[in-house]
Amino acid sequence: MSHSKVGENETVEDLRNEDDINEDTSENVCDNSSRKRSWVWNHFIEEKNSEGSIAKCKYCKKVLSGSTKGGTSHLKRHLENVCKKYQKNPTNQLLLLPSSKDPIKCFKFNQEENRKILAKFIICAELPFRIVEHTVFLDFMRSLQPLFKIMGRKTVKHDCMALYQEERKKLHDVFKNLSSRVSFTTDIWTSNQKIGYISFTAHYIDSDFTLHKKIISFKKLPYPHTSFAIEDAVKKCLVEWELDYKICAITLDNCSTNDAVMRRLRDHFCASMLFSGEYSHIRCCAHILNIMVQDGMKIIHEAIECIREIVRYVSASPSRMQAFNEILQHMRLPARKGLTLDVPTRWNSTYEMLHDALGYKDALIRYATEHSCVCPTNDEWKKASIILKFLEAFLDATKVFSGCKYPTSNLYLKEVWGIRALLMDESIDTDETVKQLTNEMLKKFNKYWSQCNNLLVIASILDPRSKLIFVEFCYQKAFELEECKKKIDDIRACLFQLYNEYVDATRMHPSMSSSERTSNFGGQGDISSVSSKKKFGMDFAQFRNQSSSKRSKRSELDSYLDDDVLPDLENKEFDILAWWKSNAAVYPILSRMARDVLAIPVSTVSSESAFSTGGRVVDQYRSSLSPSTVEALVCTQDWLREQYDEVANCSSSVTLNVDDDTLDSWSGQFRRTE
């Protein structure tokens, strides 16, 4: 290749890279033929002497050959490698960029900030560290910002771990300044290498009455997963985060191991727990519903299997589906919905399969007749319609219990008693299948829910749509008159006992007004930061309240219970936290109580995973990482989600992102140990 050819190629490449080195390309040097010359000449003074053309550097004044026969590579090398006064890659350079709002705005490149954003992207998008070494990724980054220095996988991992520590400290400071109590959920996971993990999630309501859910631990759990191993992991996590004195309740799956764990945790932390920990053990409601559903489906398993077989047969090939659609057209039935084959380990998909199959019952019977395939009998269709009614009620309740973007403890009594009412009504049916089904489900109901957790009942009372009158209504439906009166007296005593604990805690700060106390408990400052004039007004408010209390012995709780109940208990749009926030000045003590009790989750799992009898498995890639790295990725992703508003329908106990068939995101690629 000739020198002139090299020079031309170099010039083309140089022109492509003008933005890479942030040079002013508006001054293009042209020769007599109006051909653009290299950007290098913007930095040299071209002169002639007795030996020919020379090029003098504008910065260091060094003289080089100015002949273009050999190209301009030597000039470029001088700028990049020799001249110390030339800034080839200025950092933090301001660039002018077009904007949809403003014609021009400044962009300041910052390598460290971009590295942090890259770490966030890798964590949130669940990408492997090695992605930064992929050729296409490198090309992509160069095209976006040539100044960005690409790192290797080890550096990116280091950045991700540093981000974890940074976000962890922020969250630790939040907990340190948090006045309200914190509730927890915990669960056991296993990797495909049979390594056990225990997740621990904190749930709390801040001073602005916003509900938060944070995974604070995802530790390797030594085998065997005994109650002692779980207890030790929970204790260490609580102490490490300095939350051992802020425990409100802990929600766990239903098993004897967890019962033993809670007994020992209650004994250890009872001094700082509400009611000395008597009601702090919350049994996962979604898990109980799952058990009831599975027991019910076992009774009519054969009918479900027959419907599953014909759906599987029709859906097995395009030709069969075409024949089935032709029948639908002939019968003038909509074909848009179609048939759904269930995943046996996910009972909500079984509900969808039965719902769709029953809707196309006549078409399926006709298809089976025309194609000589096995079809469910009339009795089996009847049994399917029976279980469908139960599954629909359980499906709605499970979705309610499994939410984590809104409080669920106040909905506990309403949903549980709704299930009980359904079972009691159906238990008197003359059909033997219905009787057998309801009796089996009632056994499980009475095993887990015959005695209501008083802390969850108090949560229902703190719902202004229900209050104590709703508890009385429910108990009258379930118990004889004397037993009903006894239970109502018991819950009233518990309610006032808890209220008095909060009153006593408030009296420990006598110099603070109720409104300021609410702010201080949220970690937003104390009275020392208030101006004297404002403090004077607060002192008067306190004096006024004290005078009022002397004239009337009625407490906040008495007033709240006597006030009218809000209508429409079924209103799903009602925002209970917004109501308490707007009424915090009216009920300052009760509002603090509500912040603690309403944060209690009644389920350990998210809505998407609540229907699965299978579990959660750490995927193959994450299983290859060290346990400490897995914890950092799981926790940091969860913490960043709230910042980027990426929690869709709340995924997790570890917040899960799953579809109907697979647990396909790595937050959701875990299998819970049953």
C-alpha positions in Angstrom: 0.0 0.0 0.0 1.4 3.4 -1.0 2.1 6.2 1.5 -0.5 8.4 -0.1 -3.1 5.7 0.3 -2.3 5.3 4.0 -2.6 9.0 4.4 -6.0 9.1 2.8 -7.3 6.3 4.9 -5.9 7.9 8.0 -7.6 11.1 7.1 -11.0 9.4 6.7 -10.5 7.7 10.1 -9.4 10.9 11.7 -12.6 12.6 10.4 -14.7 9.8 11.9 -13.0 10.3 15.2 -13.2 14.1 15.4 -15.9 13.9 18.1 -13.9 11.3 19.9 -11.2 13.7 20.8 -13.5 16.7 21.1 -11.9 19.0 18.6 -13.4 21.9 16.8 -14.2 20.6 13.4 -15.7 23.8 12.1 -12.3 24.9 10.7 -11.6 22.4 7.9 -8.4 23.1 6.1 -8.8 22.9 2.4 -6.2 22.7 -0.4 -6.6 24.2 -3.9 -8.8 21.4 -5.0 -11.2 22.1 -2.1 -10.5 18.7 -0.6 -10.8 18.5 3.2 -7.6 18.0 5.0 -6.9 16.3 8.3 -8.0 17.8 11.6 -4.4 17.6 12.6 -3.6 20.8 10.7 -5.9 22.7 13.1 -3.0 22.3 15.6 0.0 23.1 13.4 1.2 26.2 11.6 2.2 25.3 8.1 5.3 27.2 6.8 7.9 26.8 4.1 11.7 27.1 4.4 14.7 26.2 2.2 14.1 22.4 2.9 10.4 22.6 2.0 7.2 22.6 4.0 7.4 22.4 7.8 4.7 22.1 10.5 5.1 24.0 13.7 3.1 22.8 16.7 0.9 25.5 18.1 1.4 24.3 21.7 5.1 23.3 22.2 6.4 25.1 19.0 8.2 21.9 17.9 9.0 21.8 14.2 8.1 18.7 12.2 8.0 17.8 8.5 5.1 19.5 6.7 5.2 17.3 3.6 1.9 15.6 3.0 3.5 12.9 0.8 4.1 10.7 3.9 0.7 11.5 5.4 0.0 13.1 8.7 0.5 10.2 11.1 3.6 11.7 12.5 1.7 14.9 13.4 -1.0 12.9 15.0 1.5 10.9 17.0 3.2 14.1 18.2 -0.1 15.4 19.5 -1.1 12.2 21.3 2.2 11.0 22.6 4.8 13.8 22.7 3.2 17.2 23.2 2.5 17.7 26.9 0.6 20.9 26.4 -2.0 19.4 24.1 -5.1 18.1 25.9 -6.2 15.1 23.9 -8.9 13.8 26.2 -10.2 16.6 28.4 -12.3 15.3 31.3 -15.5 16.9 32.5 -15.7 18.8 29.2 -18.9 20.7 28.6 -20.7 19.6 25.4 -23.5 21.5 23.7 -26.4 19.1 22.9 -29.8 19.7 21.3 -32.9 19.3 23.5 -36.6 19.0 22.8 -37.2 21.8 25.4 -34.1 24.0 24.9 -32.3 24.6 21.7 -28.9 23.9 23.4 -27.9 22.6 26.8 -24.6 21.6 28.4 -23.6 18.0 29.1 -20.8 17.3 31.5 -19.1 14.0 31.1 -18.1 12.3 34.3 -16.4 8.9 34.2 -17.1 8.0 37.8 -20.8 8.9 37.6 -21.2 6.9 34.4 -19.5 3.9 36.0 -22.1 4.0 38.8 -25.0 4.2 36.3 -23.5 1.3 34.4 -23.4 -0.7 37.7 -27.0 0.2 38.4 -28.0 -0.9 34.9 -26.2 -4.3 35.2 -27.9 -4.9 38.6 -31.4 -3.8 37.6 -31.3 -5.5 34.2 -29.9 -8.7 35.8 -27.0 -8.9 33.4 -23.8 -10.9 34.0 -20.6 -8.9 34.7 -19.0 -10.2 31.5 -21.4 -8.2 29.4 -19.0 -5.2 29.6 -16.5 -7.3 27.6 -18.9 -8.2 24.8 -17.7 -6.8 21.4 -21.1 -5.4 20.5 -21.5 -3.7 23.9 -18.1 -2.1 23.5 -19.1 -0.8 20.1 -22.3 0.5 21.5 -20.5 2.4 24.3 -18.0 3.9 21.9 -20.8 5.2 19.7 -22.5 6.8 22.7 -19.5 8.3 24.4 -16.0 7.6 23.2 -14.5 9.2 26.3 -16.0 6.5 28.5 -13.3 4.1 29.5 -14.6 0.6 29.4 -13.7 -1.7 32.3 -13.3 -5.4 32.7 -15.7 -7.7 34.5 -13.7 -7.5 37.7 -13.9 -3.7 37.8 -17.6 -3.8 37.1 -18.2 -6.3 39.9 -16.2 -4.0 42.2 -18.4 -1.1 41.2 -21.6 -3.2 41.9 -20.3 -4.2 45.3 -19.4 -0.5 46.1 -22.9 0.5 45.0 -24.3 -2.1 47.4 -22.3 -0.7 50.3 -23.4 2.9 49.4 -27.1 2.0 49.2 -26.8 -0.1 52.3 -25.5 2.8 54.3 -28.3 5.0 53.1 -30.9 2.4 54.1 -29.2 1.9 57.5 -29.4 5.7 58.1 -33.1 5.6 57.2 -33.7 2.8 59.8 -31.7 4.6 62.4 -33.9 7.7 62.1 -37.1 5.8 61.7 -39.5 6.3 64.6 -42.0 3.6 63.5 -41.7 -0.1 64.1 -40.7 -2.5 61.3 -42.3 -5.7 60.3 -40.5 -8.5 58.5 -41.0 -11.5 56.1 -38.6 -14.3 55.7 -38.3 -17.2 53.4 -36.0 -20.1 52.5 -34.6 -20.4 48.9 -32.3 -23.0 47.3 -29.9 -22.7 44.3 -29.6 -25.4 41.6 -26.4 -26.3 43.4 -28.5 -27.1 46.5 -27.1 -24.1 48.4 -29.7 -22.7 50.8 -30.4 -19.0 51.2 -32.6 -17.1 53.6 -34.2 -13.9 52.6 -35.2 -11.3 55.1 -37.4 -8.3 54.1 -38.3 -5.2 56.1 -41.7 -3.5 55.7 -42.3 -0.1 57.2 -44.4 3.1 56.8 -42.4 6.4 56.9 -43.4 9.7 58.4 -45.0 10.7 55.0 -47.3 7.6 55.3 -45.6 5.8 52.4 -45.3 2.0 52.6 -41.8 0.6 51.9 -40.5 -2.9 51.4 -36.7 -3.5 51.5 -34.8 -6.8 51.2 -32.2 -6.3 53.9 -30.6 -9.8 53.9 -30.1 -12.7 51.5 -27.6 -14.9 53.3 -26.4 -18.4 52.7 -28.1 -20.8 55.1 -26.1 -23.7 56.4 -27.6 -27.2 55.9 -29.7 -28.6 57.5 -32.2 -25.8 57.6 -33.1 -26.3 61.3 -35.0 -23.9 63.4 -31.8 -23.0 65.2 -30.0 -22.1 61.9 -33.0 -19.9 60.8 -33.2 -18.3 64.3 -29.5 -17.5 64.3 -29.7 -15.9 60.8 -32.7 -13.8 61.8 -31.1 -12.6 65.0 -27.8 -11.7 63.3 -29.7 -9.7 60.6 -31.8 -7.8 63.2 -28.8 -6.9 65.3 -26.7 -6.0 62.3 -29.3 -3.5 61.0 -30.0 -2.3 64.6 -33.7 -3.3 64.2 -33.9 -5.7 67.1 -35.7 -3.1 69.3 -38.1 -2.0 66.5 -39.8 -5.3 65.8 -43.6 -5.2 65.2 -44.3 -8.6 63.6 -42.7 -11.3 61.5 -44.6 -13.2 58.8 -43.6 -16.7 58.0 -44.8 -19.8 56.1 -46.8 -22.4 58.0 -44.5 -25.1 59.3 -43.4 -26.5 62.6 -39.8 -25.3 62.0 -41.0 -21.7 61.8 -43.2 -22.1 64.8 -40.1 -23.1 66.8 -38.2 -20.2 65.4 -40.8 -17.7 66.5 -41.1 -19.2 70.0 -37.4 -18.6 70.6 -37.3 -15.2 68.9 -40.3 -14.1 71.0 -38.4 -15.2 74.2 -35.3 -13.3 73.1 -36.9 -10.0 72.0 -40.1 -10.0 74.1 -39.0 -6.9 76.1 -39.1 -4.7 73.0 -42.1 -6.3 71.2 -45.7 -5.3 71.3 -47.7 -7.5 73.7 -44.3 -9.1 74.6 -44.5 -10.8 71.2 -47.7 -12.7 71.9 -49.2 -11.7 68.5 -46.0 -11.0 66.5 -46.0 -14.3 64.7 -48.1 -13.9 61.5 -48.9 -17.0 59.5 -48.6 -16.4 55.7 -52.3 -16.1 54.5 -51.4 -16.9 50.9 -49.7 -20.1 52.0 -52.8 -21.1 54.0 -55.1 -20.5 51.0 -52.7 -22.5 48.9 -53.0 -25.4 51.2 -56.8 -25.2 51.2 -56.9 -25.1 47.4 -54.6 -28.1 47.0 -56.6 -30.1 49.5 -59.8 -29.2 47.6 -58.4 -30.0 44.2 -57.3 -33.5 45.3 -61.0 -34.4 45.9 -61.9 -33.7 42.2 -58.5 -34.4 40.8 -59.9 -36.9 38.2 -62.4 -34.3 36.8 -59.6 -31.7 36.5 -57.3 -34.2 34.8 -60.0 -35.1 32.2 -60.5 -31.4 31.3 -56.7 -30.9 31.2 -56.4 -33.9 28.7 -58.9 -32.6 26.2 -57.5 -29.1 26.4 -54.0 -30.5 25.8 -55.3 -32.7 22.9 -57.0 -29.8 21.1 -54.0 -27.5 21.7 -51.4 -30.0 20.6 -51.3 -29.0 16.9 -52.3 -26.1 14.6 -54.6 -28.4 12.6 -56.6 -29.4 15.7 -56.8 -25.8 16.8 -58.0 -24.8 13.3 -60.7 -27.5 13.5 -61.7 -26.3 16.9 -61.9 -22.6 15.7 -64.1 -23.7 12.8 -66.5 -25.2 15.4 -66.4 -21.9 17.4 -67.3 -19.9 14.2 -70.1 -22.3 13.4 -71.5 -22.0 16.9 -70.9 -18.2 16.8 -68.6 -18.3 19.9 -65.7 -15.9 20.3 -62.4 -17.5 19.4 -60.2 -14.6 20.7 -59.8 -16.0 24.2 -59.1 -19.6 23.2 -58.1 -22.5 25.4 -55.5 -22.3 28.2 -53.4 -25.3 29.3 -52.5 -25.0 32.9 -49.3 -25.5 34.8 -50.2 -28.0 37.5 -48.0 -26.4 40.1 -49.7 -23.0 39.6 -53.3 -23.3 40.7 -54.2 -19.9 39.3 -53.5 -21.3 35.8 -55.7 -24.2 36.7 -58.4 -21.7 37.4 -57.9 -20.1 34.0 -57.9 -23.4 32.3 -61.2 -24.5 33.9 -62.8 -21.0 33.3 -62.0 -21.1 29.6 -62.9 -24.8 29.2 -66.3 -24.3 30.8 -66.9 -21.3 28.6 -66.2 -23.5 25.5 -67.9 -26.6 27.1 -70.4 -27.2 24.2 -67.7 -26.6 21.6 -65.3 -29.1 23.3 -68.1 -31.7 23.5 -68.8 -31.3 19.8 -65.1 -31.5 18.9 -64.7 -34.7 20.9 -67.7 -36.2 19.2 -66.5 -35.3 15.7 -62.9 -36.4 16.3 -63.6 -39.4 18.5 -61.5 -38.2 21.4 -62.1 -38.6 25.1 -64.3 -35.9 26.7 -65.2 -35.2 30.3 -68.6 -36.6 31.5 -71.4 -34.4 32.6 -70.5 -35.2 36.2 -66.9 -34.2 35.6 -68.0 -30.9 34.1 -70.2 -30.3 37.1 -67.3 -30.9 39.5 -65.2 -28.5 37.5 -67.7 -25.8 37.8 -67.9 -26.4 41.6 -64.2 -26.1 42.2 -64.1 -23.0 39.8 -66.4 -21.1 42.2 -64.0 -21.8 45.1 -60.9 -21.0 43.1 -62.3 -17.7 42.0 -62.9 -16.6 45.6 -59.5 -17.9 46.7 -57.9 -16.2 43.7 -59.3 -12.8 44.7 -58.2 -13.2 48.3 -54.7 -14.3 47.4 -54.2 -11.3 45.1 -55.3 -9.1 48.0 -53.1 -10.8 50.6 -50.1 -10.8 48.2 -50.0 -7.1 47.5 -47.0 -5.0 48.8 -47.7 -1.6 47.3 -50.6 -1.1 49.8 -51.3 -2.3 53.4 -52.8 -5.8 53.7 -53.2 -6.2 57.5 -56.4 -4.1 57.5 -57.9 -6.4 54.9 -57.1 -9.7 56.7 -60.4 -10.0 58.7 -62.6 -9.0 55.7 -61.0 -11.6 53.3 -60.7 -14.4 55.9 -64.3 -14.0 57.0 -65.4 -13.8 53.4 -63.7 -17.2 52.7 -65.4 -18.6 55.9 -68.8 -17.4 54.8 -68.4 -19.1 51.4 -67.4 -22.4 53.0 -70.1 -22.3 55.6 -72.8 -21.5 52.9 -71.6 -24.3 50.7 -71.2 -26.9 53.5 -75.0 -27.2 53.8 -75.4 -28.0 50.1 -77.1 -31.3 49.3 -74.5 -32.3 46.7 -72.0 -34.8 48.2 -69.1 -33.5 46.2 -69.7 -29.9 47.5 -70.0 -31.2 51.1 -66.8 -33.2 50.8 -65.0 -30.3 49.3 -66.1 -27.7 51.8 -65.6 -30.0 54.8 -62.0 -30.6 53.7 -61.3 -26.9 53.3 -63.0 -26.1 56.6 -60.6 -28.4 58.4 -57.7 -26.4 57.2 -59.5 -23.1 57.9 -60.2 -24.1 61.5 -56.6 -25.3 61.9 -55.1 -22.0 61.0 -57.8 -19.4 61.4 -60.1 -20.5 64.1 -58.3 -18.0 66.4 -57.7 -14.6 64.8 -54.4 -12.8 65.5 -55.4 -9.8 67.6 -52.8 -7.6 66.0 -54.4 -8.2 62.6 -57.8 -7.6 64.1 -56.6 -4.3 65.5 -55.4 -3.5 61.9 -59.0 -4.0 60.8 -60.2 -1.7 63.5 -57.7 1.0 62.3 -59.4 0.9 58.9 -62.0 3.8 59.2 -64.3 1.8 56.9 -64.7 -1.0 59.5 -63.5 -0.1 63.0 -64.7 -2.2 65.9 -68.3 -2.6 64.6 -67.0 -4.7 61.7 -65.3 -7.0 64.2 -68.5 -7.4 66.2 -70.4 -8.2 62.9 -67.9 -10.9 62.0 -67.8 -12.5 65.5 -71.6 -12.6 65.7 -71.6 -14.6 62.5 -69.1 -17.1 63.8 -69.7 -17.6 67.5 -72.4 -18.0 70.1 -73.6 -14.9 72.0 -71.5 -15.5 75.1 -68.3 -16.5 73.2 -68.8 -13.5 70.9 -69.1 -11.1 73.8 -66.0 -12.6 75.4 -63.9 -12.3 72.2 -65.0 -8.7 71.6 -64.1 -7.7 75.2 -60.8 -9.4 74.7 -60.0 -7.5 71.5 -61.2 -4.2 73.0 -58.9 -4.8 76.0 -56.0 -5.5 73.6 -56.8 -2.4 71.6 -56.8 -0.1 74.6 -53.7 -1.8 76.0 -51.8 -1.1 72.8 -53.1 2.5 72.6 -52.0 3.2 76.2 -48.5 2.0 75.3 -48.3 4.6 72.6 -49.7 7.2 75.0 -47.0 6.4 77.5 -44.3 6.7 74.7 -45.7 10.1 73.7 -45.5 11.3 77.3 -41.8 10.7 77.3 -41.6 13.9 75.0 -43.8 16.3 77.0 -42.2 19.4 75.4 -43.3 18.5 71.9 -46.6 19.1 70.3 -48.5 16.4 68.6 -47.8 17.7 65.1 -44.2 18.1 65.7 -44.0 14.7 67.4 -45.2 13.1 64.2 -42.4 14.8 62.3 -39.8 13.9 64.8 -40.8 10.2 64.8 -40.2 10.3 61.1 -36.6 11.3 61.6 -37.1 14.8 60.2 -35.6 17.0 62.9 -36.4 18.0 66.5 -37.6 21.1 68.3 -34.2 22.7 68.4 -34.5 23.4 64.7 -37.8 25.3 65.2 -37.8 29.1 65.4 -38.8 30.7 68.7 -42.0 32.2 67.2 -43.1 28.9 65.8 -42.2 27.1 69.1 -44.4 29.7 71.0 -47.4 28.7 68.8 -46.7 25.0 69.4 -46.5 25.5 73.1 -50.0 27.1 73.0 -51.3 24.2 71.0 -50.0 21.8 73.6 -51.5 23.9 76.4 -54.8 24.0 74.6 -54.7 20.2 74.2 -53.9 19.7 77.8 -56.7 21.9 78.9 -59.1 20.1 76.6 -58.0 16.7 78.1 -58.8 18.0 81.6 -62.3 19.0 80.5 -62.9 15.6 78.9 -61.5 12.2 79.7 -62.3 10.9 76.3 -59.3 9.7 74.5 -58.4 9.8 70.8 -59.3 6.1 70.6 -62.7 6.8 72.1 -63.3 9.6 69.7 -62.1 7.5 66.7 -64.4 4.5 67.6 -67.4 6.8 68.2 -67.0 8.7 64.9 -69.0 7.5 62.0 -67.6 4.6 59.9 -66.7 5.5 56.4 -69.0 3.9 53.8 -68.1 1.4 51.1 -65.9 -1.2 52.6 -65.6 -2.8 49.2 -64.0 0.3 47.7 -60.7 -0.9 46.3 -59.6 2.6 45.4 -59.6 3.7 49.1 -56.2 4.8 50.2 -56.0 4.1 53.9 -52.5 5.6 54.3 -53.7 8.9 52.7 -56.6 8.9 55.1 -54.3 8.5 58.2 -51.9 11.1 56.8 -54.7 13.7 56.4 -56.1 12.8 59.9 -52.7 12.7 61.7 -53.4 16.1 63.4 -56.8 14.8 64.6 -55.5 11.5 65.8 -51.7 12.0 66.4 -51.3 9.0 68.7 -53.5 6.7 66.7 -51.8 7.7 63.5 -48.5 6.5 64.9 -50.1 3.3 65.9 -51.5 2.9 62.4 -48.1 3.4 60.9 -46.8 0.4 62.8 -49.8 -2.0 62.5 -50.7 -1.3 58.9 -47.1 -2.1 57.8 -47.6 -5.8 58.8 -47.7 -8.0 55.7 -50.0 -10.9 55.8 -48.1 -12.8 53.1 -44.5 -13.7 52.5 -44.9 -13.9 48.7 -45.8 -11.6 45.9 -49.0 -11.9 43.9 -47.3 -13.6 41.0 -45.7 -16.3 43.0 -48.4 -16.8 45.5 -50.2 -19.4 43.4 -47.3 -21.7 42.8 -46.7 -24.9 44.7 -43.3 -25.1 43.2 -40.6 -22.9 44.6 -38.0 -20.4 43.6 -34.6 -21.3 42.3 -31.4 -19.3 41.9 -30.6 -19.5 38.2 -27.4 -21.2 36.9 -25.5 -17.9 36.4 -26.2 -16.5 39.9 -25.5 -19.9 41.4 -21.9 -19.6 40.2 -21.4 -16.4 42.2 -20.3 -16.2 45.8 -23.1 -16.0 48.4 -21.9 -12.4 49.3 -22.2 -11.3 45.7 -25.6 -12.9 45.3 -26.8 -11.0 48.4 -25.4 -7.7 47.1 -27.1 -8.1 43.7 -30.5 -9.2 45.1 -30.6 -6.5 47.8 -29.3 -3.6 45.6 -31.7 -4.4 42.8 -34.6 -4.3 45.3 -33.4 -1.0 46.7 -33.0 0.6 43.3 -36.4 -0.5 42.1 -38.2 2.0 44.2 -35.9 4.8 43.0 -36.6 4.0 39.3 -40.2 3.1 40.0 -39.8 -0.3 38.4 -41.8 -2.4 40.9 -44.6 -3.8 38.7 -47.4 -5.3 40.8 -44.8 -5.8 43.5 -42.6 -8.7 42.9 -41.3 -10.6 45.8 -40.8 -11.7 49.1 -37.9 -11.4 47.3 -39.7 -9.2 45.0 -40.4 -11.5 42.1 -40.9 -10.7 38.5 -42.6 -13.8 37.1 -45.0 -14.7 34.3 -47.7 -17.4 34.4 -45.4 -20.3 33.5 -41.9 -19.7 34.6 -40.0 -17.7 37.2 -37.8 -16.0 34.6 -36.1 -13.0 36.2 -33.3 -13.6 38.6 -35.2 -12.1 41.4 -37.8 -14.7 40.5 -35.4 -17.5 39.6 -35.5 -18.9 43.1 -37.4 -21.9 44.4 -38.9 -21.7 47.9 -38.2 -24.8 50.0 -41.5 -26.2 51.1 
